[in-house]
């Protein structure tokens, strides 16, 4: 049982996501509703959080709702003290079988993202990127890519399956957002997931500073233009956290947030300052047009506009 009375409804398929009530959003299947953990019921159709952090960010909490409607709000501080049950021992972290990982490291000619990299950089550099980041191919969707999460011990935590347009390099979002996870595709319900940074295996090199971006695609592309950094990705705007960044202890790190993510990552950089020396790049904030801000571009969108003339990544 959760120690919190009100929580965001856990994801159990798209039927547990709703239309955002924010007037400037209204996006379907993007809104997570708060539930009462004692009854399992939704508090109200407006009480929840939009998952589109950059483009909306609407968040109406139970406390705000109760205050706005003069309803008593129970908090742990106002309840009578009850001894907490002994917490169960944490489960062991699960890993993807090595044979599954190895089987995916082929058929790159059918991989749409690899095709995009080849068109952008040429065969030699594209091959280097495939080897460096263990870019893999999945049969989940025709032409789909697997971005494996390998930790510094070489263990495979999981893999994100994504589909890209081979010409534009953009993610395929229609008729639905093509994102899945290997541990889910393998139907492992007891899988104890503990994610790590994408590209974490590269951190065995202690000589270079680290650059963090949101998306795996961005990390791969940026590593060609700025090889003086080790480029890693957290997967999304909200995935920059202490657990993932604990591996960076004592290192020098530059954050490159997508447009509209600068303020949130600046706050995070201060929260994580006990782990490493964090700097937040404002390059995109200074150069972006209003249209680019609305599009939520990232550093890779700017870099690929510049043709490079190099024989090695």
ABEGO torsion letter per residue (X at the ends): XBABABBBBBBAEAAABBBBABAABGBBGABBBBBBAAAGBBABAABEBBABAAAAGBBBBAAAAAAAAGBBBBBAAABBBBBBBBBBBBBBBBBBBAAAAAAABBGAAABAAAAAAAAAAEAAAAAAAAAAAGBBBBAABBGBBBBBBBBAAGBBABBBBBBBBAAAGBBBAOABBBBBBAAAAAGBAABBBBBBBBGAAAAABAABBBBBBABAAAAAAAAAABAABBBBBAGBAAABBAAAAAAABGBBBBBBBBBGAAAAAAAAAAAAAAABBBBBBAAAAAABBAAAAAAGBBAAAAAAABBBBBABX
